[in-house]
Protein backbone atom coordinates (compact mmCIF):
# COMPACT_ATOMS: atom_id res chain seq x y z
CA UNK A 1 0.00 0.00 0.00
CA UNK A 2 2.87 2.36 0.72
CA UNK A 3 4.21 1.85 -2.81
CA UNK A 4 0.83 2.51 -4.39
CA UNK A 5 0.13 5.67 -2.41
CA UNK A 6 3.61 7.06 -3.15
CA UNK A 7 2.81 7.25 -6.87
CA UNK A 8 1.51 10.56 -8.13
CA UNK A 9 -1.55 11.15 -10.23
CA UNK A 10 -1.03 12.52 -13.70
CA UNK A 11 -3.49 15.33 -13.00
CA UNK A 12 -1.28 16.52 -10.10
CA UNK A 13 1.89 16.93 -12.20
CA UNK A 14 3.17 20.40 -13.04
CA UNK A 15 3.86 21.37 -16.64
CA UNK A 16 7.58 20.94 -15.99
CA UNK A 17 7.01 17.44 -14.64
CA UNK A 18 4.82 16.53 -17.63
CA UNK A 19 7.65 17.61 -19.93
CA UNK A 20 10.17 15.63 -17.86
CA UNK A 21 7.92 12.57 -18.04
CA UNK A 22 7.66 12.93 -21.82
CA UNK A 23 11.46 13.21 -22.13
CA UNK A 24 11.99 10.06 -20.06
CA UNK A 25 9.30 8.20 -22.03
CA UNK A 26 10.86 9.07 -25.38
CA UNK A 27 14.23 7.89 -24.08
CA UNK A 28 12.71 4.59 -22.91
CA UNK A 29 10.87 4.03 -26.20
CA UNK A 30 14.01 4.67 -28.25
CA UNK A 31 15.85 2.16 -26.07
CA UNK A 32 13.08 -0.43 -26.57
CA UNK A 33 13.14 0.03 -30.34
CA UNK A 34 16.91 -0.40 -30.39
CA UNK A 35 16.54 -3.55 -28.29
CA UNK A 36 14.03 -4.86 -30.83
CA UNK A 37 16.47 -4.04 -33.62
CA UNK A 38 19.30 -5.83 -31.80
CA UNK A 39 17.08 -8.86 -31.17
CA UNK A 40 15.99 -9.08 -34.82
CA UNK A 41 19.20 -8.07 -36.61
CA UNK A 42 20.52 -11.57 -37.31
CA UNK A 43 17.28 -13.18 -38.50
CA UNK A 44 15.32 -10.16 -39.78
CA UNK A 45 17.82 -7.46 -40.83
CA UNK A 46 15.24 -5.49 -42.82
CA UNK A 47 12.84 -5.21 -39.91
CA UNK A 48 15.77 -4.36 -37.61
CA UNK A 49 16.51 -1.33 -39.80
CA UNK A 50 12.86 -0.27 -39.49
CA UNK A 51 13.12 -0.27 -35.70
CA UNK A 52 16.45 1.57 -35.85
CA UNK A 53 14.70 4.27 -37.88
CA UNK A 54 11.86 4.47 -35.35
CA UNK A 55 14.39 4.77 -32.52
CA UNK A 56 16.03 7.69 -34.35
CA UNK A 57 12.63 9.41 -34.58
CA UNK A 58 12.10 8.98 -30.84
CA UNK A 59 15.54 10.55 -30.29
CA UNK A 60 14.49 13.58 -32.33
CA UNK A 61 11.28 13.90 -30.28
CA UNK A 62 13.30 13.72 -27.07
CA UNK A 63 15.65 16.44 -28.26
CA UNK A 64 12.75 18.75 -29.13
CA UNK A 65 11.29 18.23 -25.67
CA UNK A 66 14.65 18.90 -24.02
CA UNK A 67 15.03 22.12 -26.01
CA UNK A 68 11.57 23.23 -24.92
CA UNK A 69 12.33 22.39 -21.28
CA UNK A 70 15.59 24.31 -21.46
CA UNK A 71 13.80 27.37 -22.86
CA UNK A 72 11.01 27.32 -20.27
CA UNK A 73 12.46 25.82 -17.12
CA UNK A 74 16.23 25.70 -17.44
CA UNK A 75 18.80 22.92 -17.59
CA UNK A 76 17.74 20.76 -14.64
CA UNK A 77 15.13 18.17 -15.67
CA UNK A 78 13.15 16.60 -12.78
CA UNK A 79 13.65 12.86 -12.38
CA UNK A 80 10.21 11.40 -13.04
CA UNK A 81 9.42 8.25 -14.95
CA UNK A 82 6.42 6.10 -15.85
CA UNK A 83 6.61 4.04 -12.70
CA UNK A 84 6.28 7.21 -10.60
CA UNK A 85 2.83 8.07 -12.01
CA UNK A 86 -0.35 6.20 -11.05
CA UNK A 87 -2.35 4.99 -14.02
CA UNK A 88 0.37 5.87 -16.50
CA UNK A 89 0.77 3.43 -19.38
CA UNK A 90 3.48 0.86 -18.84
CA UNK A 91 5.84 -0.75 -21.29
CA UNK A 92 6.55 -4.46 -21.43
CA UNK A 93 9.91 -5.17 -19.72
CA UNK A 94 12.52 -5.29 -22.48
CA UNK A 95 13.88 -8.65 -21.32
CA UNK A 96 10.52 -10.26 -22.06
CA UNK A 97 10.84 -9.50 -25.76
CA UNK A 98 13.29 -12.41 -26.06
CA UNK A 99 10.21 -14.63 -26.08
CA UNK A 100 8.16 -12.56 -28.54
CA UNK A 101 7.57 -13.54 -32.15
CA UNK A 102 8.21 -11.13 -35.03
CA UNK A 103 4.50 -10.38 -35.44
CA UNK A 104 4.09 -9.88 -31.70
CA UNK A 105 7.00 -7.43 -31.61
CA UNK A 106 5.37 -5.44 -34.41
CA UNK A 107 2.08 -5.44 -32.48
CA UNK A 108 3.90 -4.22 -29.36
CA UNK A 109 5.40 -1.35 -31.36
CA UNK A 110 1.98 -0.35 -32.71
CA UNK A 111 0.60 -0.37 -29.16
CA UNK A 112 3.48 1.82 -27.98
CA UNK A 113 2.67 4.44 -30.60
CA UNK A 114 -1.05 4.46 -29.71
CA UNK A 115 -0.29 4.89 -26.00
CA UNK A 116 2.24 7.65 -26.67
CA UNK A 117 -0.28 9.50 -28.85
CA UNK A 118 -2.89 9.36 -26.06
CA UNK A 119 -0.33 10.65 -23.55
CA UNK A 120 0.66 13.65 -25.67
CA UNK A 121 -2.97 14.59 -26.31
CA UNK A 122 -3.69 14.46 -22.57
CA UNK A 123 -0.51 16.43 -21.83
CA UNK A 124 -1.40 19.10 -24.42
CA UNK A 125 -4.75 19.64 -22.73
CA UNK A 126 -2.95 20.29 -19.43
CA UNK A 127 -0.72 23.15 -20.56
CA UNK A 128 -1.53 26.83 -20.97
CA UNK A 129 1.71 27.73 -22.73
CA UNK A 130 1.17 28.10 -26.48
CA UNK A 131 4.60 26.79 -27.53
CA UNK A 132 4.35 23.77 -25.22
CA UNK A 133 0.82 23.01 -26.35
CA UNK A 134 1.88 23.21 -30.00
CA UNK A 135 4.85 20.89 -29.50
CA UNK A 136 2.83 18.31 -27.56
CA UNK A 137 0.09 18.44 -30.19
CA UNK A 138 2.69 18.00 -32.93
CA UNK A 139 4.18 15.03 -31.09
CA UNK A 140 0.72 13.46 -30.72
CA UNK A 141 0.25 13.84 -34.47
CA UNK A 142 3.73 12.42 -35.06
CA UNK A 143 2.97 9.36 -32.94
CA UNK A 144 -0.34 8.90 -34.79
CA UNK A 145 1.57 9.17 -38.05
CA UNK A 146 4.19 6.67 -37.05
CA UNK A 147 2.22 3.93 -38.77
CA UNK A 148 2.74 5.81 -42.02
CA UNK A 149 6.35 6.48 -41.09
CA UNK A 150 6.84 2.81 -40.28
CA UNK A 151 5.34 2.00 -43.66
CA UNK A 152 7.83 4.35 -45.33
CA UNK A 153 10.70 2.73 -43.44
CA UNK A 154 9.43 -0.73 -44.38
CA UNK A 155 9.29 0.23 -48.05
CA UNK A 156 12.85 1.53 -47.78
CA UNK A 157 14.29 -1.49 -45.98
CA UNK A 158 11.92 -4.36 -46.74
CA UNK A 159 11.66 -5.21 -50.44
CA UNK A 160 9.54 -8.13 -51.64
CA UNK A 161 12.38 -10.64 -51.43
CA UNK A 162 13.35 -9.51 -47.91
CA UNK A 163 9.75 -9.74 -46.69
CA UNK A 164 9.41 -13.21 -48.20
CA UNK A 165 12.67 -14.34 -46.59
CA UNK A 166 11.63 -12.97 -43.18
CA UNK A 167 8.22 -14.63 -43.50
CA UNK A 168 9.88 -17.96 -44.24
CA UNK A 169 12.22 -17.51 -41.30
CA UNK A 170 9.32 -16.65 -38.98
CA UNK A 171 7.36 -19.68 -40.17
CA UNK A 172 10.37 -21.93 -39.66
CA UNK A 173 10.85 -20.59 -36.13
CA UNK A 174 7.16 -21.19 -35.36
CA UNK A 175 7.45 -24.77 -36.57
CA UNK A 176 10.64 -25.44 -34.59
CA UNK A 177 9.45 -23.80 -31.36
CA UNK A 178 5.77 -24.78 -31.25
CA UNK A 179 4.72 -27.27 -33.92
CA UNK A 180 7.53 -29.78 -33.73
CA UNK A 181 7.54 -30.30 -29.93
CA UNK A 182 3.74 -30.05 -29.85
CA UNK A 183 3.43 -32.71 -32.54
CA UNK A 184 5.90 -34.97 -30.74
CA UNK A 185 3.85 -34.53 -27.57
CA UNK A 186 0.55 -35.23 -29.29
CA UNK A 187 1.96 -38.37 -30.88
CA UNK A 188 3.41 -39.57 -27.58
CA UNK A 189 0.26 -38.80 -25.62
CA UNK A 190 -2.12 -40.26 -28.18
CA UNK A 191 -0.16 -43.43 -28.95
CA UNK A 192 1.78 -44.33 -25.81
CA UNK A 193 -1.26 -44.14 -23.53
CA UNK A 194 -3.36 -46.43 -25.72
CA UNK A 195 -1.85 -49.59 -24.25
CA UNK A 196 -2.33 -48.85 -20.52
CA UNK A 197 -5.79 -47.31 -20.97
CA UNK A 198 -7.25 -50.10 -23.08
CA UNK A 199 -5.42 -52.80 -21.12
CA UNK A 200 -7.14 -51.58 -17.95
CA UNK A 201 -10.42 -51.11 -19.80
CA UNK A 202 -10.59 -54.70 -21.06
CA UNK A 203 -9.11 -56.17 -17.88
CA UNK A 204 -11.57 -54.53 -15.49
CA UNK A 205 -14.43 -53.24 -17.66
CA UNK A 206 -14.68 -50.57 -14.96
CA UNK A 207 -15.03 -47.14 -16.61
CA UNK A 208 -14.07 -45.11 -13.54
CA UNK A 209 -10.89 -47.10 -12.91
CA UNK A 210 -10.03 -46.82 -16.60
CA UNK A 211 -10.53 -43.04 -16.48
CA UNK A 212 -8.30 -42.67 -13.41
CA UNK A 213 -5.53 -44.71 -15.05
CA UNK A 214 -5.88 -42.69 -18.25
CA UNK A 215 -5.79 -39.41 -16.32
CA UNK A 216 -2.70 -40.44 -14.38
CA UNK A 217 -0.94 -41.71 -17.50
CA UNK A 218 -1.76 -38.53 -19.47
CA UNK A 219 -0.71 -36.07 -16.78
CA UNK A 220 2.42 -38.05 -15.92
CA UNK A 221 3.43 -38.33 -19.59
CA UNK A 222 2.77 -34.61 -20.10
CA UNK A 223 4.98 -33.59 -17.19
CA UNK A 224 7.71 -35.97 -18.33
CA UNK A 225 7.62 -34.83 -21.95
CA UNK A 226 7.52 -31.17 -20.98
CA UNK A 227 10.58 -31.35 -18.76
CA UNK A 228 12.42 -33.60 -21.22
CA UNK A 229 11.86 -31.19 -24.10
CA UNK A 230 12.80 -28.13 -22.05
CA UNK A 231 15.97 -29.74 -20.69
CA UNK A 232 17.13 -31.40 -23.90
CA UNK A 233 18.13 -28.24 -25.78
CA UNK A 234 18.45 -24.59 -24.73
CA UNK A 235 17.84 -23.51 -28.33
CA UNK A 236 20.98 -21.38 -28.55
CA UNK A 237 22.88 -23.53 -31.04
CA UNK A 238 20.00 -25.37 -32.68
CA UNK A 239 17.88 -22.23 -33.16
CA UNK A 240 14.77 -24.08 -31.94
CA UNK A 241 13.75 -21.21 -29.69
CA UNK A 242 12.84 -20.89 -26.03
CA UNK A 243 13.07 -24.18 -24.09
CA UNK A 244 10.16 -22.99 -21.91
CA UNK A 245 7.90 -22.56 -24.93
CA UNK A 246 8.92 -25.92 -26.35
CA UNK A 247 8.42 -27.60 -23.00
CA UNK A 248 4.94 -26.10 -22.65
CA UNK A 249 4.00 -27.17 -26.18
CA UNK A 250 5.23 -30.73 -25.66
CA UNK A 251 3.76 -31.12 -22.17
CA UNK A 252 0.32 -29.69 -22.94
CA UNK A 253 -0.11 -31.62 -26.19
CA UNK A 254 1.06 -34.86 -24.58
CA UNK A 255 -1.52 -34.47 -21.84
CA UNK A 256 -4.29 -33.62 -24.30
CA UNK A 257 -3.35 -36.55 -26.51
CA UNK A 258 -3.81 -38.97 -23.63
CA UNK A 259 -6.89 -37.32 -22.15
CA UNK A 260 -8.70 -37.47 -25.50
CA UNK A 261 -9.39 -41.19 -25.20
CA UNK A 262 -9.45 -41.25 -21.38
CA UNK A 263 -12.35 -38.79 -21.00
CA UNK A 264 -14.91 -41.06 -22.72
CA UNK A 265 -14.57 -43.40 -19.74
CA UNK A 266 -16.46 -40.88 -17.67
CA UNK A 267 -19.45 -42.47 -19.42
CA UNK A 268 -20.74 -45.18 -17.04
CA UNK A 269 -21.61 -47.75 -19.71
CA UNK A 270 -18.45 -49.66 -20.66
CA UNK A 271 -19.16 -50.36 -24.34
CA UNK A 272 -20.52 -46.88 -25.01
CA UNK A 273 -17.39 -45.40 -23.45
CA UNK A 274 -15.11 -47.78 -25.36
CA UNK A 275 -16.72 -47.15 -28.75
CA UNK A 276 -16.51 -43.39 -28.10
CA UNK A 277 -12.85 -43.78 -27.17
CA UNK A 278 -12.25 -45.69 -30.45
CA UNK A 279 -13.73 -42.77 -32.37
CA UNK A 280 -11.61 -40.23 -30.45
CA UNK A 281 -8.45 -42.24 -31.16
CA UNK A 282 -9.33 -42.24 -34.86
CA UNK A 283 -9.72 -38.44 -34.81
CA UNK A 284 -6.44 -38.01 -32.90
CA UNK A 285 -4.46 -40.11 -35.33
CA UNK A 286 -5.83 -38.33 -38.37
CA UNK A 287 -5.15 -34.96 -36.70
CA UNK A 288 -1.52 -36.02 -36.26
CA UNK A 289 -1.33 -36.99 -39.92
CA UNK A 290 -2.85 -33.63 -40.94
CA UNK A 291 -0.34 -31.65 -38.85
CA UNK A 292 2.55 -33.65 -40.28
CA UNK A 293 1.29 -32.95 -43.79
CA UNK A 294 0.64 -29.24 -43.23
CA UNK A 295 3.67 -28.20 -41.22
CA UNK A 296 6.26 -30.94 -41.68
CA UNK A 297 5.54 -31.46 -45.40
CA UNK A 298 5.09 -35.20 -44.96
CA UNK A 299 2.88 -36.72 -47.67
CA UNK A 300 -0.54 -37.20 -46.11
CA UNK A 301 -0.99 -40.88 -47.01
CA UNK A 302 2.46 -41.77 -45.68
CA UNK A 303 1.85 -39.83 -42.47
CA UNK A 304 -1.58 -41.45 -42.06
CA UNK A 305 -0.15 -44.92 -42.64
CA UNK A 306 2.60 -44.37 -40.09
CA UNK A 307 0.41 -43.07 -37.28
CA UNK A 308 -2.50 -45.44 -37.93
CA UNK A 309 -0.18 -48.46 -38.07
CA UNK A 310 1.66 -47.38 -34.93
CA UNK A 311 -1.58 -46.64 -33.09
CA UNK A 312 -3.12 -49.93 -34.16
CA UNK A 313 -0.13 -51.92 -32.92
CA UNK A 314 -0.11 -50.16 -29.53
CA UNK A 315 -3.89 -50.54 -29.18
CA UNK A 316 -3.69 -54.22 -30.06
CA UNK A 317 -0.99 -54.74 -27.47
CA UNK A 318 -3.08 -53.07 -24.79
CA UNK A 319 -6.27 -54.96 -25.74
CA UNK A 320 -4.47 -58.35 -25.80
CA UNK A 321 -2.77 -57.73 -22.46
CA UNK A 322 -6.04 -56.59 -20.91
CA UNK A 323 -8.03 -59.50 -22.32
CA UNK A 324 -5.46 -62.02 -21.14
N, C-alpha and C positions, 0 to 999 in steps of 0.2 A: 504493500500500500504506500509506503514511503516513496518508492521509485515512481509509482504512478502519479502521486500528487506533486512530485518535484518537476514534472514536465509542464511546460507552459502552453497555454492555448494560443492558437494562431491569432485570434482576435485581439490578444493582449500584447502582441509584439509591436514595437515601434517601427517607423519606416526604415530606420537604420538597420534594425535587426532583420526585417524582411529582406532587405538588400543583402545582408550578410548570409542569410539562409539561402538565398538564390545563388550567391557566389559558391557556397559550399556544395550545393546540389549540382551545379554545373561541373564542378571539379570531380565530384563522385561519378556523375554520368559519363564524363570523358574517360575516367579510369575504367569503368565497367565496359565501355565500348572497346577500349584498348585490350582489356582482358579477353573479351570475345574474339577480337582479331588474333591475339596470340594463341588462343585455344584452337582457332579454325585454320591458322596459316598453313599448316602442313597438308591437311586434307582438302580444304576449301579456300585456296589462295585468293580467288576472285571475291568471295564473300568477305574474307578478311580485309581486303582493300576497301570494301564498302564501309565496314565498321571503323576502319582507320579514318576515312573521310568524315564519318559522323562524329568521331571523337574530336577531329580538328574543328568542326563547327561548334561543338560544345566549348572548346577552348576559346573561340572567338566571342561567344556569348559571355563567358566568364570575364574576359578582358573588358568588354563593354560595361559590364556591371561594376567591375573594379574601378574603371575610369569614372563612372557616375558616382560611386561611393567616395572616391577621392575628391571630386569636385564639391560634393555636398557635405560630407562629414569628416574628411581628412584621411590620413594614412592608416589609422588603426581600425581594423575590421573586427567587430565582436566575434567571439568564438561561439557560434551556434550552428547546430547541425540538425538533421532530420530527427534523430533520436531524442532531441531536447524538446520537441514540439508535439503535444498531444494531438492525435488524429491526423498527423501529417503522413502523407503517403510514404511507404517504405519500399526499399529496393530489395530484391532477392540477394542474399549474401553471395558475393562473387565466387566463393569456393564451391557453391552448389552447382554452378554452371558446368562443372566437369561432367555432370551426369545428364546434361540437357542435350537433346537432339538438335540438328541444324534448324529444323522448322520451329522447334520450341524456343530456340534462341532468338529467331526472327520475331516470334510472337512477343517475347519478353521486351524486345526493343520497341515494338509498336506500342506496347503498354506503357513503357517509360515515356514515350513522346506524348501520349494522351494525358498522363498524369502531370507531366511538366506543363503542358498547355493549360490545364485546369488551375494549377498553382499560380501561373503568371496572370491569368485572368482575375483570380481572387486577389492577388497582390496588387494589381493595377487599380482595383476598386477601393483599396485601402488608402491609397496615397492622394495627397492634395497637390503635390508638386507636379507641374505640367511636364517637365522633362523626364521625371521618373515615371510618370504615368505613360508617357509616349514610349519609353524604352521597354517597359514591362508589357505594354500592349503589342509592341513589335516582336518581342520575344515569344509571346503567346502565339502570334501569327506564324512566327518562324517554326515553333514546335509543331503547329498544326500542318505546316507545309513540309515538314520533314519527310512525310511519306513521298511527296513529289521529289524532294531532294534525294531520298534514298533510291527512288526510281532512276533518277539521273545518274547517281553513282553506280547503280547496278548496270545501267546501259553502258557506262564507261568501262566497267571492270568485268562484267559478266556477259560475254558473247554467247551465242547459241551453243557452241561446242563446250565452253566452260560450264554453262548451266547443266548441259547433259551429263558431263563428267561428274559434276558435284551431285547430281541426282542419282547417278549410278553408285557413287561412293556412299551416299546416305542410305540407299536401299541395301547395299551390301552390309553396312554397319548394322542396320535394323535386323537383317537376317542372322548375322553372327551373334548379336547380343540378345535378341528376343526369340526369333523363330527357331533357330537351331537347338538351343537348350530346351525351349518349350516343347518342341517336337520330340526330342529325346525323352523328356519327362512324360509326355502323353503316351508315347509308345511303351515306356517302362510301366507306367501305371495301368494302362489298359491291358497289356499282355501279361505282365508278370503276376498280377493279382488274380488272373483267371483261375489258375490252378488251386490256390488255397480257398478261394471263395466257392468254387463249384465242387471242390472235394468235400468241404464242410456241408454244402447244400445237399449233396447226394448221400453223404454219410449219415446226416442227422434228420434231414427233411424238416428242420426247425428254422423257420424264416428269421426269427429274432437272433438266434445264435449265429446264423449265417451273416446277418447284417453287422453284428458286432465284430465278427472276424474280418469282414470286408472293410469296415471302418478303421479298425486297428491296422490292417495291412496297408490301406491307402494312406493314412496319416503318417505311419512309420516310414513307408517308402518315400513319401513326399519330403519329409524332414531329411532323410538320408540323401536323396538325390539333390536337394537344395544345397546342403552343406558340401557334398562332393563336388558339385559344379562350381560353387563359389571358391572352394579351396584348391581346385585343380589347376587354375590358371588365373593370374592377376590381370591378364589382358594387355599388359604393357608390350610384350614382344609379339604376341599373336595378333594383336589388334582386334580382339573379340569384344572389347568393351568392358564395362564395369562388372566385376565379379558379383557384386550385390544384385544387380539387375538380372544377370544370368542365373544366379542361385534362386531368385524369386520366381523367374519364369519356369525353371526346371521343377522346383518344389511344388508350386501351385498346380502346374499341369499334370504332374505325377499324381497328386492327390485327387484331382478331378477325374483323371483317367480311371483310377480305381473306384472312386465313389459312384461313377456312372452306372456300373453294374452291381454295386452293393446296395444302392438306394431302393431298387425294386423289391428287395427283401423286407422292406417295411410293410409290404402287402402281406396280410396274414395267410392267405391261401398259397401253399407251396408251389403248385404248378402254374398258377397265374403269375406269381413273382418270378419263377424261373423262365417262363416264356417271355415275359417283359424284359428280363435281364438278357436273354438271347438277342432280342431286338436291339437293345441298347449297345451290346457288344458289336453287332453288325454296323450300327451307325458310327461307333467309335473307330472301328477299323477303316471304314470308308472315309471318315474325316481325316485320318492319318494319311491315307493315300492321296487325298485331295491336297493337303498341305504340302506333301512331298512334291507333288506335281506342280503346284503353283509357285512355291518359293525355292525348292531345291532342284527344280527342272528335271525331276525324275519322270520318265514316261508313266502315264497313269496306270496302264495295264500292268506294267512291271511292278510298280509300287503296290497296287492292289493285290497282286499275286503274292508278293513278299509278306505283307502284313496279314492277309487272310490265311495264308499257309501257316505262318508263325502262330497266329492266334488260334487256329484250329488245332495245331499240335499241342499247345499249352492247355487249351480247354479239354482236349481228349485225355491228356495226362491227369488233369484234376478230376474229371468225371470217372475215369477208371479207378483211380486211387480211392475216391469217395465211395464208389459202388462196391469195391472189394472189401 
